Every structure is written in C-alpha cells, then in structure tokens.
Amino acid sequence: MVNDPRILPPDPAAYDHPRAELARAKGLDGPYIPGGGDPDPDRGRSEERRLLRLLLAMVIAVVLSGFVFGALAIIAARPA
C-alpha cells in the first residue's frame, strides 16, 4: 500500500488551500480524487456523436412541427 502510485503524498503547503478546506468540509481526504480516466474514449466519442445527431433531429422536428401546426391552424380558421 505504501508504494501504490495512486496514493498521492501529502502536500503541507496545500493544506490550507480553499479547495482543500472545502474538501475536508465535505468529508473527503483531499481536494483531488485520483483516477477517473476513460478506459475507452473512442466509444464515448461515438456515443456523443450519435446523441448529438439525435438532439439535432429532435430540435428540427420541434421547429418543423410548429410550422405544420401553424399552417393547419390557418387552414382550419379559414371560413368555409
């Protein structure tokens, strides 16, 4: 456990840093949590691209549906 590279050595100069004080107030050991690297960034990026295309499609559908409903309202409001 002593030679574990994930465990950071203490930094006495950073003890009173505001981030360290906030971390201790939250019950954390330090202001930085080591790790968290994405094991497969390519898969994450491809999922983000897919979700972006889905988001754009939904925005376009909402905007176009406004035009369609507006046109239908104008047609329905015409005197017969």
C-alpha positions in Angstrom: 0.0 0.0 0.0 2.9 2.3 0.6 4.2 2.0 -3.0 0.8 2.4 -4.6 1.1 5.1 -7.4 -2.5 6.1 -6.9 -1.8 7.4 -3.4 -0.5 10.9 -3.6 2.0 12.1 -1.0 0.7 14.8 1.4 1.4 18.4 0.5 1.7 20.6 3.6 1.7 23.8 1.6 -1.6 23.0 0.1 -3.3 22.0 3.4 -4.8 25.5 3.9 -5.8 25.9 0.2 -9.5 26.8 -0.2 -10.1 23.7 -2.3 -8.6 21.5 0.5 -10.7 23.2 3.1 -13.9 22.6 1.1 -12.9 19.0 0.5 -12.4 18.4 4.2 -15.7 20.1 5.0 -17.4 17.5 2.6 -15.5 14.7 4.4 -13.1 14.0 1.6 -9.4 13.1 2.2 -8.2 15.7 -0.2 -9.3 18.1 -3.0 -8.3 15.7 -5.7 -9.7 12.3 -6.3 -7.1 10.3 -8.4 -8.2 8.2 -11.3 -11.3 8.6 -13.4 -9.6 8.2 -16.8 -12.0 7.0 -19.5 -11.0 3.4 -20.4 -12.5 3.6 -23.9 -12.6 7.2 -25.2 -13.4 6.3 -28.8 -16.6 4.5 -27.7 -17.6 7.5 -25.6 -17.0 9.9 -28.5 -19.0 7.8 -30.9 -21.9 7.7 -28.4 -21.7 11.5 -28.0 -21.8 11.9 -31.8 -24.9 9.7 -32.0 -26.6 11.6 -29.2 -25.8 14.9 -30.9 -27.4 13.7 -34.1 -30.4 12.6 -32.1 -30.6 16.0 -30.4 -30.4 17.9 -33.7 -33.1 15.7 -35.2 -35.4 16.4 -32.2 -34.8 20.2 -32.4 -35.5 20.1 -36.1 -38.7 18.1 -35.5 -39.9 20.5 -32.9 -39.3 23.5 -35.1 -40.9 22.0 -38.2 -43.9 20.8 -36.2 -44.5 24.4 -35.2 -44.7 25.3 -38.8 -47.0 22.4 -39.6 -49.4 23.2 -36.7 -49.4 26.8 -37.6 -50.3 26.0 -41.2 -53.0 23.6 -40.1 -54.4 26.3 -37.7 -54.5 28.8 -40.6 -56.3 26.3 -42.8 -58.8 25.4 -40.1 -59.5 29.0 -39.4 -60.5 29.8 -43.0 -64.1 30.4 -43.5 -65.8 27.6 -45.4 
